[in-house]
Amino acid sequence: MTLPVPWLRSQDDRWPRLATALAGLAAAAVYVLPGLAAPDTHWPLWDVRVYWWAGQADARGAALYPPGPGYRFTYPPFAAVLFRAGAAAPEGWLAAAITAASVVALAVLCWLSLEAAGVRRRPETVFAVTALAMLTWPVAYTLHLGEVNLILAALVAADLLRRRDGGASQGIATGLAAGVKLTPLIFVAYLLVTCRLRAAAAATAAFAATVAVGFALLPSQSDQFWLHGLFADQSRIGNPANPSDQSLAGAIARLAGTGDPPRTWWLAAAVTCGLAGLAVARWAHLRGHRLAGVTCCAVTGLLVSPFSWAHHWVWAVPLLVLACTMAWRHRSPGWVLAAAAAAAVFSGLIPLPPPGHHRLGLATLLAGDLYVLAGLAVLAGAASALARQRPLSRHRAVSLGKRGVTTRAAATAARTRPGTPRRPMFIESAIPAAARAREPCAQWPRGRLDRHDANPTDAGAARAGDRHPRRSRPARGPVRDRAP
């Protein structure tokens, strides 16, 4: 008697899955064990104290933004309203809650990134990727400080990396994240340039609702923050010349050797990088590459923001998932080198120099701008990869982007074009043929076919049990387009 194929497959996958789980356990041990030996040094959670203090100040009616030195609350008043509930408990409870929520958010971010990359989301794979992500410097530093960056990134990723665009709720999570911290506002512009106007309107409405809640509950603090320009006061945040500020503003300040970047230089660089980065993100989205589009948008926002501390770069996790999957799928020297370089940059193997490094030479100056240079390289590399990929027709590419068709359907449509390379530049081309035949368009319910995206003959053969359906000829255009 012949054994069923799924049983054989499960036996063949047992050892790789076990090895993946063991790799995750090893990575988790590398991160956790030093912290257990010295928890106060490994997890001081300084920012949790600021959050707890802000919640206490909100509950007492004290000033949220007092002048003077020391730790300062720099978030919008809506964030203080959220922290009020945590301030009712001891500070240690708030620290434990934020740390646990950050770890869960990291797992969600890895799960969504793997799904968008076309990788099977097995539990051991998600666990291993999450544990390895804890070893990256932005994630480790976020957990070290007790920041909320991972929670906000998971909210945005759940909103923009969903399988189907255009739902009534899309954009709300992005707007709420921007209400807590202003940096996710770049994703509202991303929704606009990718023609998802309803989602952009929902994000804007959600952000406006957070501002309204702040004015309703904290009118004087909201007036000070929004109407008196406190949100634009960079002096309350820190020194841009600090190497921990990995933004274009910080890089220009260190290059100029001044405390603040020359405003003309910074505005010119920020506008140029912002327009170019959003153009690359839109390009990737219209080609059907969801993960690449969202990652390029996040990198653009980090570059053009006045302050992007090293722990803000938690979007390095989707970037590393994308680069490593590309290197594994294509096995080309270029992708392997790109993945290795990204891992080296964000692993913390190259430490950031101390303040005042601009006086120490060119090599140290470049090391101080490591994330900025990596972000610019990501945008340039994505544009180069998209330019080398053979595009769809103009009408078809715009249609895929507007309807939010997944990368799987976009890759299938690209393969139906005569003369298209068998393996497009991005990773979605590696989905097995049998899986594509079983699910011609992951966006739509089972049984519905799009004559532009899939071939009914192949799908019918797959349903009938044929594991290797014949490749049929591409569908011809409308009759009016054919020569008489």
VENJO-V939118 format. One record per residue. N is the residue number from 1. PSI is psi in whole degrees, -180 to 180 (999 if undefined). D_LAST is the distance of its C-alpha to the last C-alpha in Angstrom with 1 decimal. Layout:
((N | PSI | D_LAST) (N | PSI | D_LAST))
This chain:
((1 | 135 | 57.9) (2 | 131 | 55.0) (3 | 148 | 55.4) (4 | 147 | 52.6) (5 | -43 | 50.4) (6 | -35 | 51.3) (7 | -45 | 55.0) (8 | -39 | 54.4) (9 | -40 | 52.4) (10 | -36 | 55.2) (11 | -39 | 57.7) (12 | -30 | 55.7) (13 | -2 | 55.3) (14 | -47 | 59.0) (15 | -43 | 60.3) (16 | -37 | 57.6) (17 | -38 | 58.1) (18 | -41 | 61.8) (19 | -38 | 61.5) (20 | -44 | 59.4) (21 | -40 | 62.0) (22 | -37 | 64.8) (23 | -40 | 63.1) (24 | -41 | 62.9) (25 | -40 | 66.5) (26 | -43 | 67.5) (27 | -41 | 65.6) (28 | -38 | 67.2) (29 | -40 | 70.6) (30 | -35 | 70.2) (31 | -41 | 69.5) (32 | -41 | 72.0) (33 | -46 | 75.1) (34 | -33 | 76.0) (35 | -36 | 75.7) (36 | -31 | 78.1) (37 | -36 | 80.6) (38 | 77 | 80.5) (39 | -37 | 78.7) (40 | -30 | 80.0) (41 | -37 | 78.7) (42 | -37 | 75.4) (43 | 72 | 74.5) (44 | -27 | 76.5) (45 | 51 | 74.0) (46 | -39 | 75.0) (47 | -24 | 72.1) (48 | -35 | 73.1) (49 | -38 | 76.3) (50 | -43 | 74.5) (51 | -44 | 72.4) (52 | -41 | 75.6) (53 | -41 | 77.4) (54 | -41 | 74.6) (55 | -40 | 74.8) (56 | -43 | 78.6) (57 | -38 | 78.4) (58 | -42 | 75.9) (59 | -34 | 78.3) (60 | -13 | 81.3) (61 | 19 | 79.6) (62 | 173 | 80.3) (63 | 133 | 78.2) (64 | -29 | 75.1) (65 | 64 | 74.7) (66 | 150 | 78.3) (67 | 163 | 78.9) (68 | 169 | 80.5) (69 | 178 | 79.9) (70 | -178 | 79.2) (71 | 134 | 76.4) (72 | 145 | 74.2) (73 | 117 | 71.8) (74 | 4 | 68.7) (75 | 165 | 66.3) (76 | 161 | 65.5) (77 | -29 | 68.0) (78 | -36 | 65.7) (79 | -38 | 66.3) (80 | -35 | 70.0) (81 | -40 | 69.6) (82 | -38 | 68.0) (83 | -9 | 70.8) (84 | -38 | 73.4) (85 | -39 | 73.2) (86 | -27 | 73.7) (87 | -17 | 76.6) (88 | -20 | 78.5) (89 | 169 | 78.9) (90 | 158 | 80.6) (91 | -36 | 78.7) (92 | -35 | 78.5) (93 | -41 | 76.7) (94 | -39 | 74.0) (95 | -44 | 73.7) (96 | -39 | 73.2) (97 | -44 | 70.6) (98 | -39 | 68.6) (99 | -46 | 68.8) (100 | -42 | 67.7) (101 | -35 | 64.9) (102 | -40 | 63.7) (103 | -43 | 63.7) (104 | -42 | 61.7) (105 | -37 | 59.3) (106 | -43 | 58.9) (107 | -40 | 58.1) (108 | -42 | 55.5) (109 | -42 | 53.9) (110 | -41 | 53.8) (111 | -46 | 52.3) (112 | -38 | 49.5) (113 | -41 | 48.8) (114 | -40 | 48.6) (115 | -46 | 46.3) (116 | -26 | 43.9) (117 | -5 | 44.2) (118 | 18 | 43.1) (119 | 142 | 46.6) (120 | 129 | 48.2) (121 | 65 | 50.8) (122 | 152 | 53.7) (123 | -41 | 57.1) (124 | -31 | 58.5) (125 | -46 | 55.6) (126 | -41 | 55.9) (127 | -45 | 59.7) (128 | -43 | 59.5) (129 | -39 | 57.1) (130 | -43 | 59.2) (131 | -41 | 62.4) (132 | -35 | 60.9) (133 | -29 | 59.7) (134 | -21 | 63.3) (135 | -11 | 64.2) (136 | 149 | 61.9) (137 | -44 | 63.9) (138 | -42 | 62.1) (139 | -45 | 62.4) (140 | -38 | 66.0) (141 | -34 | 67.0) (142 | -46 | 65.6) (143 | -31 | 67.7) (144 | -42 | 70.6) (145 | -21 | 70.6) (146 | 32 | 69.6) (147 | 169 | 66.6) (148 | 17 | 63.9) (149 | -41 | 60.9) (150 | -37 | 59.8) (151 | -44 | 59.9) (152 | -39 | 57.8) (153 | -39 | 55.2) (154 | -37 | 55.0) (155 | -47 | 54.4) (156 | -42 | 51.5) (157 | -41 | 50.0) (158 | -27 | 50.2) (159 | -38 | 48.4) (160 | -18 | 45.6) (161 | 16 | 45.2) (162 | 158 | 44.6) (163 | -35 | 41.8) (164 | 127 | 40.1) (165 | 163 | 40.0) (166 | 5 | 40.3) (167 | 161 | 43.3) (168 | -27 | 45.8) (169 | -6 | 48.4) (170 | 134 | 46.5) (171 | -23 | 48.2) (172 | -46 | 51.6) (173 | -38 | 53.1) (174 | -43 | 51.9) (175 | -39 | 53.6) (176 | -40 | 56.8) (177 | -40 | 56.9) (178 | -26 | 56.6) (179 | -26 | 59.4) (180 | -38 | 61.7) (181 | 135 | 60.7) (182 | -19 | 58.6) (183 | -32 | 56.6) (184 | -1 | 53.9) (185 | -22 | 52.7) (186 | -28 | 50.2) (187 | -22 | 48.2) (188 | -42 | 47.8) (189 | -36 | 46.0) (190 | -41 | 43.9) (191 | -36 | 42.8) (192 | -47 | 41.9) (193 | -18 | 39.8) (194 | 16 | 37.9) (195 | 26 | 37.0) (196 | 73 | 39.4) (197 | -36 | 41.0) (198 | -41 | 42.7) (199 | -39 | 44.4) (200 | -40 | 45.4) (201 | -39 | 46.9) (202 | -41 | 48.8) (203 | -43 | 50.2) (204 | -42 | 51.3) (205 | -40 | 52.9) (206 | -41 | 54.7) (207 | -43 | 56.0) (208 | -34 | 57.2) (209 | -38 | 58.9) (210 | -38 | 60.9) (211 | -41 | 62.0) (212 | -39 | 63.1) (213 | -41 | 65.0) (214 | -43 | 66.8) (215 | -33 | 67.8) (216 | -39 | 69.0) (217 | -31 | 71.1) (218 | 71 | 72.0) (219 | -45 | 71.8) (220 | -40 | 74.0) (221 | -39 | 72.4) (222 | -38 | 68.9) (223 | -41 | 69.9) (224 | -39 | 71.3) (225 | -47 | 68.3) (226 | -45 | 65.4) (227 | -24 | 66.9) (228 | 13 | 69.3) (229 | 22 | 66.8) (230 | -29 | 68.5) (231 | -22 | 65.1) (232 | 2 | 64.5) (233 | 99 | 67.9) (234 | -21 | 67.2) (235 | -22 | 70.9) (236 | -16 | 71.6) (237 | -45 | 69.2) (238 | -170 | 70.5) (239 | 119 | 70.5) (240 | -26 | 67.0) (241 | -9 | 68.6) (242 | 129 | 69.4) (243 | -18 | 67.3) (244 | -18 | 66.6) (245 | 96 | 64.3) (246 | 66 | 61.1) (247 | 172 | 59.0) (248 | -36 | 57.9) (249 | -44 | 60.8) (250 | -41 | 63.3) (251 | -41 | 61.8) (252 | -39 | 62.1) (253 | -41 | 65.6) (254 | -35 | 66.7) (255 | -39 | 65.1) (256 | -16 | 66.9) (257 | 24 | 70.1) (258 | 164 | 70.7) (259 | -39 | 71.1) (260 | 144 | 68.2) (261 | 144 | 64.9) (262 | 125 | 64.4) (263 | -38 | 62.4) (264 | -45 | 60.1) (265 | -46 | 59.2) (266 | -43 | 58.7) (267 | -42 | 56.5) (268 | -45 | 54.3) (269 | -41 | 54.0) (270 | -43 | 53.5) (271 | -44 | 50.8) (272 | -48 | 48.9) (273 | -39 | 49.2) (274 | -46 | 48.4) (275 | -44 | 45.1) (276 | -43 | 44.1) (277 | -43 | 45.1) (278 | -33 | 43.3) (279 | -42 | 40.2) (280 | -42 | 40.4) (281 | -42 | 41.2) (282 | -41 | 38.2) (283 | -48 | 36.0) (284 | -40 | 37.4) (285 | -43 | 37.0) (286 | -24 | 33.3) (287 | -3 | 32.8) (288 | 11 | 34.6) (289 | 89 | 37.9) (290 | -50 | 40.5) (291 | -42 | 43.6) (292 | -40 | 42.7) (293 | -47 | 41.8) (294 | -40 | 45.1) (295 | -44 | 47.1) (296 | -38 | 45.8) (297 | -43 | 46.6) (298 | -43 | 50.1) (299 | -40 | 50.8) (300 | -45 | 49.7) (301 | -38 | 52.1) (302 | -35 | 54.9) (303 | -42 | 54.5) (304 | -11 | 54.4) (305 | 143 | 57.2) (306 | -34 | 60.5) (307 | 126 | 62.2) (308 | 89 | 60.6) (309 | 162 | 63.5) (310 | -34 | 63.0) (311 | -9 | 63.1) (312 | -19 | 60.2) (313 | 38 | 57.9) (314 | -13 | 57.7) (315 | -1 | 53.9) (316 | -23 | 54.5) (317 | -54 | 54.5) (318 | -34 | 50.7) (319 | -44 | 50.2) (320 | -38 | 52.1) (321 | -44 | 50.4) (322 | -48 | 47.0) (323 | -44 | 48.2) (324 | -37 | 50.1) (325 | -40 | 47.3) (326 | -43 | 44.9) (327 | -39 | 47.5) (328 | -40 | 48.0) (329 | -46 | 44.3) (330 | -30 | 43.1) (331 | 40 | 46.4) (332 | 148 | 45.6) (333 | -35 | 48.4) (334 | -47 | 46.9) (335 | -37 | 46.8) (336 | -43 | 50.2) (337 | -41 | 51.7) (338 | -43 | 50.3) (339 | -42 | 51.7) (340 | -41 | 55.0) (341 | -43 | 55.3) (342 | -41 | 54.6) (343 | -39 | 57.1) (344 | -39 | 59.7) (345 | -48 | 59.3) (346 | 0 | 59.5) (347 | -13 | 62.1) (348 | 6 | 64.9) (349 | -28 | 65.8) (350 | 99 | 65.6) (351 | 152 | 67.9) (352 | 139 | 67.6) (353 | 163 | 70.4) (354 | 167 | 73.1) (355 | 147 | 73.2) (356 | 11 | 74.1) (357 | -16 | 72.0) (358 | -13 | 70.5) (359 | 0 | 73.8) (360 | -4 | 73.6) (361 | 172 | 70.8) (362 | -42 | 67.1) (363 | -44 | 66.8) (364 | -33 | 68.4) (365 | -43 | 66.3) (366 | -38 | 63.1) (367 | -33 | 64.5) (368 | -22 | 65.2) (369 | 31 | 61.6) (370 | -48 | 60.2) (371 | -35 | 58.2) (372 | -47 | 56.8) (373 | -39 | 55.6) (374 | -41 | 54.2) (375 | -43 | 52.3) (376 | -38 | 50.8) (377 | -35 | 49.9) (378 | -47 | 48.1) (379 | -43 | 45.9) (380 | -41 | 45.2) (381 | -39 | 44.5) (382 | -42 | 42.2) (383 | -40 | 40.2) (384 | -42 | 40.0) (385 | -40 | 38.9) (386 | -35 | 36.2) (387 | -32 | 35.0) (388 | -20 | 34.8) (389 | 135 | 32.8) (390 | 123 | 29.0) (391 | 163 | 27.9) (392 | 177 | 25.4) (393 | 157 | 22.7) (394 | -46 | 24.3) (395 | -40 | 23.3) (396 | -41 | 24.4) (397 | -43 | 27.7) (398 | -37 | 28.7) (399 | -42 | 28.0) (400 | -42 | 30.1) (401 | -41 | 32.9) (402 | -36 | 33.0) (403 | -7 | 33.1) (404 | 29 | 35.7) (405 | 140 | 33.9) (406 | 167 | 36.3) (407 | -29 | 36.1) (408 | -46 | 35.5) (409 | -37 | 32.3) (410 | -41 | 31.2) (411 | -38 | 31.9) (412 | -43 | 30.0) (413 | -36 | 26.9) (414 | -34 | 27.4) (415 | -19 | 27.5) (416 | -5 | 24.1) (417 | 129 | 22.5) (418 | 135 | 21.5) (419 | 2 | 24.1) (420 | 141 | 26.5) (421 | 144 | 30.2) (422 | -30 | 31.7) (423 | 98 | 34.6) (424 | 171 | 34.1) (425 | -32 | 37.1) (426 | 168 | 38.7) (427 | -16 | 40.4) (428 | -14 | 38.1) (429 | -11 | 36.1) (430 | 6 | 39.1) (431 | 130 | 38.8) (432 | 152 | 38.9) (433 | -38 | 35.8) (434 | -39 | 37.8) (435 | -37 | 38.8) (436 | -37 | 35.2) (437 | -37 | 34.2) (438 | -32 | 37.1) (439 | 80 | 36.4) (440 | -30 | 32.8) (441 | 109 | 33.6) (442 | -12 | 37.3) (443 | -29 | 36.8) (444 | 161 | 36.0) (445 | 155 | 38.1) (446 | 135 | 37.9) (447 | -21 | 35.3) (448 | 137 | 32.7) (449 | 147 | 29.6) (450 | 122 | 27.1) (451 | -18 | 23.6) (452 | -27 | 23.2) (453 | -25 | 26.6) (454 | 162 | 27.3) (455 | 123 | 26.0) (456 | -29 | 27.4) (457 | -44 | 27.8) (458 | -42 | 30.0) (459 | -40 | 32.0) (460 | -38 | 32.6) (461 | -38 | 33.7) (462 | -40 | 36.1) (463 | -29 | 37.6) (464 | -4 | 38.1) (465 | 0 | 40.2) (466 | 114 | 37.9) (467 | -15 | 39.1) (468 | 76 | 36.4) (469 | 149 | 33.0) (470 | 146 | 30.2) (471 | 121 | 27.7) (472 | 169 | 24.3) (473 | 148 | 20.9) (474 | 148 | 19.9) (475 | 138 | 18.0) (476 | 163 | 14.3) (477 | 180 | 13.4) (478 | 159 | 12.3) (479 | -34 | 9.2) (480 | -18 | 8.9) (481 | -9 | 9.1) (482 | 151 | 6.4) (483 | 145 | 3.8) (484 | 999 | 0.0))
